[in-house]
Amino acid sequence: MNFEQYHLVSYFCTKPFYMHIRHLNLINFKNIAQAEISFSPGINCLVGENGAGKTNVLDALYYLSFCKSYFNSVDSQNIMHEQEFFVVQGRYDRKEEEEHIYCGLKKAQKKHFKRNKKEYGKLAEHIGLLPLVMISPSDEQLINEGSEQRRKYIDGVISQYDKPFLDDLMRYNRSLLQRNATLKQLKETQSRNYSMLELWDEQLEQLATRIYKRRVAFIKELVPVFQKYYSYISDGKEEIALNYKSHLHEGELKEQLIQARAKDIALGYTTKGIHKDDLELLLGGYSIKKIASQGQKKTFLIALKLAQYEFIHNHNGIKPILLLDDIFDKLDDARSNRLLQLVAEDVFNQIFITDTNKPYLVDIVKRTGKEYKVFDVANGQILAT
C-alpha cells in the first residue's frame, strides 16, 4: 500500500511548479575550500565520515534559500578558518526559467546577496523564492529546548509564503524592544507617565492580533497533515497532537498589557504577548519530551517537517527542495522502511540525503527507482561517483 492509498485525501496542488538546483559553487564555506557540484533533479546522496563536510553542503543549499546558515547565526563563523571570505552560488531551474543566486561575505563587511546579478534591498525579499525543508538531528531542539525554538518553526514556515506576516513579525519584535526599553526607563526614573508605554501597547496589540490569527490558521491546517505523516511512518501505532498556546486565547492583548503593567515595570520586560506563544508537542496525551523514545521523537520531528513541506507546497505551488541529514539514525527497520516508501513516492521532487554508510544508502536509493547521483565527501572534498 503506497502513501496516497494509505490516506486518500491529498493536500497537494494538482499542477505544481517545477524547481530544482542544478549546480552549486562553494569557496571557503566552512570546511570546503572549493567545490563545483552538478546535481541530479532526483535524489542526491552525500556519503562520508562524520565531520567530512556532508552537512556543510546541505547548509550551503539552506543558505541560498534563507540567506543564513541553518546551524550558525553568526555569518562570519561560516568562513573557512584562516580565510577572509566565503562565496556560495547556485543555479536553479524554477518555473522553467534559470535563477542564479549569489551570496558573498568578507569579514567585517556587509553580506552581499544577489538574484540574477541584482542585489536585494532587503534580504526578506528573497525568502520564499526557493522553498526548502531541512530535517536534521539538530531539530531535536524543537522538543528539548524552550518555546522560542517552536515559535521559530511556526514563523519560519508561514514566512516562506506570507510576506505581510513576516513584515508584521519584524515590526512586532522592534516594537517589543522599544516597549522593554520604556519599561526599564520607567523603573529607573520611577515615573508614572505612561503615555509612551501606551503608544507601544497599541502598536503591539494591532500587530499581535494579526500574527496570532495567522499562527492559529497555520496550526489548524498543519495538524491533520502532520498526523497523516506520523501515522504512516509509525504504522498508526501511536496518537500524537499539537496544541497551540497563546496569551491571546485569553482575550485582547492590550487589556492584558495594562493589567501586567506594574509587573512588567518591576521586571523590565514584557510578560504578555505573542512572543511568549508555544506549541505543545504531545504523544498519547503527554509531553513527548518526557515520555517518548528516541525513535518516537525522531518520527515526530520527521512528520512535522514533512507536514511543513506539504503545507508550503500547497500554498505556493512549488515543491520545496528536501534535505535529509542523517535521517535513518535512531529509526528501527519498520519506520525506516516506511520512510523509504515515502521517498519513493512522487510526493517529493529533488531530495538530498546524507549518511555515513554508502552501501546502505545506495541500496535504499536504488530501491526507489528514481534518478540519483552519489557523492563521496572527505575532508571538505566532494567527488561524484
N, C-alpha and C positions, 0 to 999 in steps of 0.2 A: 504494500500500500504506500503510495507516494504522498507528499505533503499536501497537495491540492485535494486528493481523495480523503485524506485524514480530516481536513477541515474544508468543507465545500465553499464557505464564504471567502472570497479573495478581496483584500483591501487594496490591491494594486490598480493603477490606472490601466486602461485597456491598450493604450498606444503610448508607451514610454519613449522618451527621447533617449538617444544613444550617446554614451560618453565613456571614454577610457583614456588613460595616459599611454602614449606611445614611447616616449623617450625621456629619460632623466639624466641630468648632468649635475655632478656634485664636485665642489672644490673646497677642501678644508672644512668639511662639515663633520663635526665630532671626530671619530677616528678614521674617517675616509678622506685621504689626501686628494684623490681624484678618481672619478668614475663616470663612465658614459654607458648607460644601460638602455637597451631596447626591450620592451615588454610585450608579452602576449596579451591580446584583448580578453583572454580567458583567465586561466589560473597561472599565477607566478609563484614558484616555490623558492624560498631562500633558506639554504641549509648550511650549517656550520656550528662550531662550538659556541658556548656561551661567551659573550664578550667579543665575538668576531666582527660584529657590525651589522648583523641581520636587522635588528630592531632599529638601528640608525637609518637604514634605507626606508623603513616604514615611516619613521618620524619625519624624514625629508618630504615624503608624499603628504603627510599630515600638514607640514609647514606650508606647502603650496596651496592647500585648501583653506587654512585658517590663519595664515600669517604669523604663526607661532609654533613652538615645539609642543608636543603632547606631554612631554616629561619635564621640561625645564623652562620656567617662565622668564629667566634672565637670558636674553638673546645672546649676549657676548659669551656666555658659557657654552654655547654651541659651536664656537670657533675651535678648530683643532688646536691642541696645545702647541705653544711656541709659534703660532701663526697670527697674522694680523687681520684676517678677514675670512668670510666664507661666502660661497655662491651656491644657490640651489635654483636650477632651472628645469622646467618641464614642458613638453609638447603634448597637447591633448587633441583628441578628436571629440568635439562636443557639438551636438545638433548639426552634424555634417559640415562643420567648419573647424578649422585649426585654431587652437588657442595656444599662445606662448606665454608662459608665466615665469617671471624672473624675480628672485629675491637675493639681494646682496647686502652684506653688513661688514663695515670696518669698525674696529674697536674705537670707542669714544665718539662714534659718529651716528647719524640718523640711518635707520634701516630704509633701504630702497625696495619698493615692491611695485612691479610693473605688469600690466596686461597688454600684450602685443606692442611692447616698447613704450607704452604710455603709463606714466606713474600715477598711482592713485592719490587723490587729495586726502582721502581718509581710508584707512585700512578696512573699516567696517563696510565700505562699499563692495569689497571683494567677497565677503562672507556669503556663502550660498551659491556662488558661481559654479564651484566644483564640489558638489556634495560628497562627503566621505564619512565612513563609520569605522572606528578602530576598536578592536577588542584586545585587551592587553591584561597581563597579570596585575598591573598597577590599578586596574579597575576595582580591585578589592577595597580601595579607599571609599568607594560608594557605600560599602557595607560597614567597614571597620572604623571609619573616621566620622567627623561631625557633619552637621546639616549643610554646611557650606558646599561640600562636595556634591551632595544630592541636588542642591539648588543649581549648581553649575551644570549638572547633567540636564535638568529640565530646560534651563535658559539656553544652553548650547544647542539643543535640538530646535527649539522654537526660532532661535535667531537665524538659523540657516534658511528659513523661507519667509520670515516675517520681519522686514526691516523696521516698521514702526515700533514693534516690540523691542527690538534691540536699541533703538533711539530712546524709548521710554526708560529702559533699564539703565542706560548710561546716565540719563538725566536724573533718575531717582538716586543713583549712587552718588552723583555730585551734590545733589540737594541734601542727602543724608550726611555727607561730610560737613556741609555748611551748618546744618542743624546741630550736629555734635559740637562743632566749634562754638556755636552760640551758647549751647548748654554749659560748656566749660567756662565761657566768659561770664555768664550769669552766676555761676558758682563762685568764681574768683572775686567778682565785684559785689556779690550779694544783692544785686539789683533785682527789682520787681517789675522792671519794664519788659513786658513780654511781646512787644509789637513785632520785633524781628522774628522771634520764635513762631509767632502766629502766621507770619508770611511763609515760613518753611513748612509749617504744619499743613497749610493749604496746598502748597506745591506737592508735598509728599502724598497727601490724600488723593489728589487727582491722578498722579502717576501710578500709585499703588493699586488703585481700583482697576485701571486698565491692565496692568501687569497680572494682577490676581485673576481677572476674568480669562485671560489668555492661558494662564497656567491651569486653571480649572478645566477649560475646554480641552487642553492638550492631554491631561491625565485621563479624562473621560474617554477620549478616543484611543489613547495608548493601551489602557488596561486590557481590553479584550484581545488585542493583537499580542501583547506580552504573554497573556495566559495561553494563547494558542501555541506560541513557540515553546513555552515551558512545558506544556502538556505533551507536545510532540516529542521533545528531546527526552523527557523523563518517562515517556510512555504512559502518561496520565496517572502516575502513581502518587502524586503529591498535590496539595492545594496551596496556591500562593495568592498574594494580594498586594496591591499598592494603595496606601492611604495618605492622601494629601492633607497636611496640617498647616493651618494658617490662622493668624490673629483675625484676618478679615472674615473668617467663618463666624466670628462673634459680633460683627456689625461694622459700621463705618470707622475707618482708621482715625479720622480727625478727632472724634469723641474719645477714642482710646488714648490718643496722644495727650489730650487735655487732662484726662484722669491720671495719666502716668507722669505728668509734668514735674511734680515735686521729686519723684523718684529719679527721673531722668537727669534733673539738675544735680542732684546729690551724687549720682554715678558719673555724670559727664558724658553719657552716650544715650542713644535712643533705644528703648527696650521693646517698643511695639512697631510692627511693620512687616512688609513682605520680605525684608532682609533676614527675618527670623523663620521663614517658612521651612518646612521639612517634608520629606517623602518617607513614610513609614514602610519598611520592607518586611513582609510577613510570610511565614511558612507555617501552614497549619494553624494560623491564628496567633502565632508567637513571633517575636523578633528573630529574623533569620540570623542576625549576628550572634545570638545566644545559643541557638539550638541546632543550626544546620551543619552538616558535614562539609568538608572542602569541596567534594563533588557537587553537592547541592548548591553551595554558594556560587560555584563556577557556572553551573547550569542556569541559575537565577540571573547572573550577570550577562551571560551569552543571550538569553532570551530577551533581556531588557535592551541590549544593543541591537539585536535583530528586529525587535519591535521598532526601535528608533529608525533603523534602515527603511523599514516598510512605511513608517509614518512620513519620513522625508520624501521618499519616492512618491507617495500618494499625494503630497502637497505641491511638489514642483515638477513632477513628470519625468525626472531623471533618476535612474538607478544609481545610487552612490557607489563609489569605489569602496570595497570591503577589505579591511586589513585585519588579519587574524594572527596575532602574535602568541606563539606557544599555546595554541588553542586546545590541544588534546591532553595537556598535562592535567592531572587530578581528576580526569573523567574515566569512569570504568568503561569496559568494552561496549556495553549496551548503549550508553549515552554517546560514546564516540561514533558508533555505527549510525545512530540516529542523526547525529550532526553531519556525518558524511553523506547520508541520504539527502539532507537539506542542500549541501553544497552541490550535489549532483543535479538538483532541480534547476529549472530556468528562472527561479526566484531571483537569483543574483546575476550580476554581469561580470565585471572584472574583479578578481579576487587575488590577494597577496597573502601567502601563508609562510610563517617561519617555523622551523623545527631543527632539533639537533640530530635527529635520526633520518638520514637521507633515504635509505631503502624503505623505511616505514612510510614516510611522507609520499615518496614517488608511487608506491603501491596504492596508497589511498587515492591519489590524484588520478592515476590511470583508471581506476575503477569508476570514476565519474563519467568517463567517456568524453570529457571536454578537452579543448585545445589547451596545452600548457607549456611552460618553459621552466627549467630548473637552473638555479644559480648557486654555485659554491661560494661561500663567503668565508674569508680567513684574513685576519689582521687588517681589516679595512679594505681588502681587495675583493672585487665581485667579478666572478667569471661564469659566463653562460656555459652549460654542459650539454 
